[in-house]
């Protein structure tokens, strides 16, 4: 994990990062589902088999959490925290099943100085999660606020 601070000026449109493959297990799907999205397709294999997906699938929120975890683990913003400002265009495009291997990709698509806080910058990224077959299972645009160089404080 990169621990060097990254400031607004350090980001470039087009820069990207990709995770190593992350395997999603049935136990993780059920545990997340029980805690945060207790629908039958996420917590009960027998009920899920009878449902529209014909088997256990991960909650979309689980997939979003995996994407965030992998980016933070990789040190995408270094030691400088980013304050999440929002998510646009969140799309769950295909089910994630037990033993799928997911790859998370983030690409910086826009940089702009904050109008209300000039010592901060807004970094927008496109997040795409693909399974082992290359199928996009989730995509979104995120916006985060990071400190500009010389402001003395992060986010």
C-alpha positions as CSV (number, residue, x, y, z in Angstrom):
1,X,0.0,0.0,0.0
2,X,1.3,3.4,-1.0
3,X,1.4,5.7,2.1
4,X,2.7,8.9,0.5
5,X,0.1,11.7,0.5
6,X,-1.6,12.5,-2.7
7,X,-3.0,16.0,-3.3
8,X,-5.4,17.3,-5.9
9,X,-2.4,18.4,-8.1
10,X,-1.1,14.8,-8.1
11,X,-4.0,13.4,-10.0
12,X,-4.3,13.3,-13.8
13,X,-7.3,12.6,-16.0
14,X,-6.8,9.2,-17.6
15,X,-4.7,7.7,-14.8
16,X,-6.1,4.3,-13.7
17,X,-5.7,1.5,-11.3
18,X,-6.7,-2.1,-11.5
19,X,-7.0,-4.6,-8.6
20,X,-5.7,-8.2,-8.5
21,X,-8.6,-10.6,-8.9
22,X,-10.7,-11.0,-5.8
23,X,-12.6,-14.3,-5.2
24,X,-16.1,-14.0,-3.7
25,X,-17.2,-16.9,-1.6
26,X,-20.6,-18.2,-0.8
27,X,-19.9,-17.7,2.9
28,X,-19.0,-14.0,2.3
29,X,-22.2,-13.6,0.2
30,X,-24.4,-15.0,2.9
31,X,-22.6,-13.1,5.7
32,X,-22.9,-9.8,3.9
33,X,-26.5,-10.5,3.0
34,X,-27.5,-11.4,6.6
35,X,-25.9,-8.2,7.9
36,X,-27.0,-5.7,5.2
37,X,-29.3,-7.1,2.5
38,X,-31.2,-10.1,3.9
39,X,-33.1,-11.0,0.7
40,X,-33.5,-14.8,0.0
41,X,-31.2,-14.6,-3.1
42,X,-28.3,-13.4,-0.8
43,X,-28.8,-15.5,2.3
44,X,-30.6,-18.8,1.5
45,X,-29.1,-21.1,-1.2
46,X,-32.3,-23.2,-1.5
47,X,-34.6,-20.2,-1.9
48,X,-32.1,-18.6,-4.2
49,X,-32.1,-21.7,-6.5
50,X,-35.9,-21.2,-6.9
51,X,-35.6,-17.5,-7.5
52,X,-35.1,-15.5,-10.7
53,X,-31.3,-15.9,-10.6
54,X,-31.4,-19.7,-10.1
55,X,-28.8,-19.5,-7.4
56,X,-27.1,-17.5,-4.7
57,X,-25.9,-14.1,-5.7
58,X,-24.0,-11.3,-4.0
59,X,-25.8,-8.1,-3.0
60,X,-25.0,-5.2,-5.3
61,X,-24.0,-3.3,-2.1
62,X,-21.5,-6.1,-1.4
63,X,-19.9,-5.7,-4.8
64,X,-19.7,-1.9,-4.2
65,X,-18.1,-2.5,-0.8
66,X,-15.5,-4.9,-2.4
67,X,-14.7,-2.2,-5.0
68,X,-14.1,0.4,-2.2
69,X,-12.1,-2.0,-0.1
70,X,-9.7,-3.0,-2.9
71,X,-9.1,0.6,-3.8
72,X,-8.3,1.7,-0.3
73,X,-6.1,-1.4,0.3
74,X,-4.1,-0.5,-2.8
75,X,-3.5,3.1,-1.5
76,X,-5.2,4.9,-4.3
77,X,-5.2,8.2,-2.5
78,X,-2.1,7.3,-0.5
79,X,-2.3,8.6,3.1
80,X,-4.5,11.5,2.1
81,X,-8.1,10.7,2.8
82,X,-10.7,11.5,0.3
83,X,-14.2,12.5,1.5
84,X,-16.8,10.9,-0.7
85,X,-19.2,13.4,-2.2
86,X,-21.5,11.1,-4.1
87,X,-22.1,8.4,-6.6
88,X,-23.7,8.7,-10.0
89,X,-24.8,6.2,-12.6
90,X,-24.6,3.2,-10.3
91,X,-25.5,0.1,-12.3
92,X,-25.5,-3.5,-11.3
93,X,-25.3,-5.1,-14.7
94,X,-24.8,-8.8,-14.0
95,X,-25.1,-11.1,-11.0
96,X,-22.0,-12.0,-8.9
97,X,-22.0,-15.7,-7.9
98,X,-20.0,-17.7,-5.4
99,X,-16.5,-18.3,-6.6
100,X,-16.6,-15.4,-9.2
101,X,-13.3,-13.6,-9.4
102,X,-13.7,-9.8,-9.6
103,X,-11.3,-7.2,-10.9
104,X,-11.9,-3.6,-9.9
105,X,-10.8,-0.7,-12.2
106,X,-10.9,3.0,-11.4
107,X,-10.1,5.7,-13.9
108,X,-9.8,9.4,-13.2
109,X,-12.3,11.1,-15.6
110,X,-12.5,14.6,-14.2
111,X,-10.6,17.0,-12.0
112,X,-11.8,20.4,-10.8
113,X,-11.1,22.8,-8.1
114,X,-13.9,23.1,-5.5
115,X,-15.9,26.3,-6.1
116,X,-16.9,26.5,-2.4
117,X,-13.6,25.4,-0.9
118,X,-10.7,26.5,-3.2
119,X,-8.2,24.6,-1.0
120,X,-9.8,21.4,-2.1
121,X,-10.2,19.6,-5.4
122,X,-12.9,17.2,-6.7
123,X,-11.7,14.0,-8.2
124,X,-14.3,12.0,-10.3
125,X,-13.6,8.4,-11.1
126,X,-15.3,5.8,-13.2
127,X,-15.4,2.5,-11.4
128,X,-15.9,-0.7,-13.3
129,X,-16.0,-4.2,-11.8
130,X,-15.7,-7.2,-14.1
131,X,-15.9,-10.9,-13.4
132,X,-13.5,-13.6,-14.6
133,X,-15.2,-13.7,-18.0
134,X,-14.7,-10.0,-18.5
135,X,-18.4,-9.2,-18.0
136,X,-19.1,-5.9,-16.3
137,X,-21.0,-6.7,-13.2
138,X,-21.1,-3.1,-11.7
139,X,-20.2,0.4,-12.8
140,X,-20.5,3.8,-11.3
141,X,-19.1,7.3,-11.3
142,X,-17.8,8.6,-7.9
143,X,-16.7,12.0,-6.7
144,X,-14.4,12.6,-3.8
145,X,-12.9,15.8,-2.3
146,X,-9.1,15.8,-1.7
147,X,-6.9,18.6,-0.3
148,X,-4.9,20.7,-2.6
149,X,-1.1,21.0,-2.0
150,X,-0.2,23.5,0.7
151,X,-3.6,23.7,2.4
152,X,-2.4,21.9,5.5
153,X,-5.4,19.6,5.8
154,X,-6.8,16.7,3.9
155,X,-10.3,16.5,2.6
